[in-house]
Amino acid sequence: MNDEYLTYLAPEKLKKSAEENPNGLKCVSIQLNMYEDYEHSYYFVASFIEDHLKYHASILSGENIQ
């Protein structure tokens, strides 16, 4: 994957930190959207933004639709 931002974002570290919290706090599960030949361009974001907005809307409305 040719994404200049991956080095800075470190998605693998984010996922590990969320799922393996060393402080004893409740761990969370995250959905990491990474696809072959996708990068942080408009087209990548546009490909999943609807699901992302629906997720936040469900949380805000109290209806967890996962």
Secondary structure as UniProt FT lines:
FT   TURN            4..5
FT   HELIX           6..9
FT   HELIX           11..19
FT   TURN            22..23
FT   TURN            36..37
FT   HELIX           42..61
//
